[in-house]
Amino acid sequence: MTISAEPPSAHTLQRFPDFYIVGHSKSGTTALYEMLKRHPQIYMPELKEPTYFAADLRPRFQQSVPEPQTLADYLGLFAPAQASQRVGEASSLYLFSHDAASAIAASQPNARIIAILREPASFLRSLHLQLLQIHNETEKSLRSAISLEQARARGAQIPPSCSRPQALRYSERVRYVEQLRRFHAVFAPEQVLILIYDDFRDDNETVVRQVLRFLAVDDAQPLQVLQANPTVAVRSVRLHSLKHTLRTADAPAVRAVRAAGQALMTPRARMLLRRAIFSETPPPDEQLMLELRRRFAPEVLALSEYLGRDLVSLWGYDSLG
């Protein structure tokens, strides 16, 4: 199976993307999306994370930014694209999903797939902070959150605000070889580009130009280097949850409180509220990080062999002791 380097021909509105950024979150996917989105030969919709093909990871209730529910809604995201542009989307849950790879291949067998992988312990730490921020998680301790995995897999101790309980299965998120195999089972090797977060973090312009060549568009275009989606820590889970409830609830009394609050919210008040809810990212629990690295060392070794790259040394797994 080969990929044509010619620009895509004119499409009708029933146009599926030519490429997919499939994950992982907290690994540079947002920055990559933003940088590609600025390229004149590429069209990516304003909505990042459509998550349309991850049928196994549908949210339990409607999101603040609704995801497309029908094929027409999904394809409508790409209707503004010009016929000469490469069309893409970025949904970081696709790599974790058991359904997405085969569903994408069934709709667009010639698609190009881009995945970014990050050292497991640091990935899980950033993921946990993100899940706290988006109300999927309420357990502030990563150690405690990981200890709840088995109970949550049974449907117990799921936070009421959690839209995707599967996202709380932290250990499953770093089964990288298993995830990549799902895509390699339905796409030819030359259609799948696997990036390492460290490379992107250290020199994201070089990596983005590699991606542009992979997508067969002009890789000499000027690039704006971006660092998107920074990690923050939730200082007060209770206050963060209250704000979320006031923002999303639809009861008349809550709407009245929300309207009154918005009328009183000066820029300074908004800044003080954000400081009360969020804080700078705390230093990692080094003992926990060591325990996680030891736990996931076999996965890193397997991934190194699978990719033919020494990630054991790159990620410091050769000096765990």
Secondary structure as GFF3:
##gff-version 3
##sequence-region A 1 321
A	DSSP	beta_strand	19	23	.	.	.	ID=ss1
A	DSSP	alpha_helix	29	37	.	.	.	ID=ss2
A	DSSP	beta_strand	42	43	.	.	.	ID=ss3
A	DSSP	three_ten_helix	55	57	.	.	.	ID=ss4
A	DSSP	alpha_helix	71	76	.	.	.	ID=ss5
A	DSSP	beta_strand	86	90	.	.	.	ID=ss6
A	DSSP	alpha_helix	100	107	.	.	.	ID=ss7
A	DSSP	beta_strand	112	117	.	.	.	ID=ss8
A	DSSP	alpha_helix	120	133	.	.	.	ID=ss9
A	DSSP	alpha_helix	142	147	.	.	.	ID=ss10
A	DSSP	alpha_helix	149	153	.	.	.	ID=ss11
A	DSSP	three_ten_helix	165	168	.	.	.	ID=ss12
A	DSSP	three_ten_helix	170	174	.	.	.	ID=ss13
A	DSSP	alpha_helix	176	184	.	.	.	ID=ss14
A	DSSP	three_ten_helix	189	191	.	.	.	ID=ss15
A	DSSP	beta_strand	192	196	.	.	.	ID=ss16
A	DSSP	alpha_helix	197	202	.	.	.	ID=ss17
A	DSSP	alpha_helix	204	214	.	.	.	ID=ss18
A	DSSP	beta_strand	233	234	.	.	.	ID=ss19
A	DSSP	alpha_helix	237	248	.	.	.	ID=ss20
A	DSSP	alpha_helix	252	264	.	.	.	ID=ss21
A	DSSP	alpha_helix	267	277	.	.	.	ID=ss22
A	DSSP	beta_strand	278	279	.	.	.	ID=ss23
A	DSSP	alpha_helix	286	307	.	.	.	ID=ss24
A	DSSP	alpha_helix	311	314	.	.	.	ID=ss25
A	DSSP	three_ten_helix	317	319	.	.	.	ID=ss26
###
